[in-house]
C-alpha cells in the first residue's frame, strides 16, 4: 500500500510503500474499502476517450453510494 501520486514531486519528499501481509487486512481492503470505492456512484468520475471526466449521477432507482460519507462514518471515535 502506498501513495497513488508517485510523480515528479517525489524528488522533494519521502513516499512510503509497504506490503499488507495479514490476510484479515487484505480481505478488509479488497472486500470492504476497495469495494465501496468501486461502487461509489455519487462522487466518482468516468474518464472519457478525450481525457475529460464526467461525474457520475446515481440513477433515481439506485441506492446512493458516497465513499466519503462511508469513510467519515468509519472515522468516528469508537465507544469503549
Secondary structure in CASP SS format (residue, H / E / C, confidence):
PFRMAT SS
TARGET T0000
AUTHOR 0000-0000-0000
METHOD secondary structure of the structure
MODEL  1
X C 1.00
X E 1.00
X C 1.00
X C 1.00
X C 1.00
X C 1.00
X C 1.00
X H 1.00
X H 1.00
X H 1.00
X H 1.00
X H 1.00
X C 1.00
X C 1.00
X C 1.00
X C 1.00
X E 1.00
X C 1.00
X C 1.00
X C 1.00
X C 1.00
X C 1.00
X H 1.00
X H 1.00
X H 1.00
X H 1.00
X H 1.00
X H 1.00
X H 1.00
X H 1.00
X H 1.00
X H 1.00
X H 1.00
X H 1.00
X H 1.00
X H 1.00
X H 1.00
X H 1.00
X H 1.00
X C 1.00
X C 1.00
X C 1.00
X C 1.00
X C 1.00
X E 1.00
X E 1.00
X E 1.00
X C 1.00
X C 1.00
X C 1.00
X C 1.00
X C 1.00
X E 1.00
X E 1.00
X E 1.00
X C 1.00
X C 1.00
X C 1.00
X C 1.00
X C 1.00
X C 1.00
X C 1.00
X C 1.00
X C 1.00
X C 1.00
X C 1.00
X H 1.00
X H 1.00
X H 1.00
X H 1.00
X H 1.00
X H 1.00
X H 1.00
X H 1.00
X C 1.00
X C 1.00
X C 1.00
X C 1.00
X C 1.00
X C 1.00
END
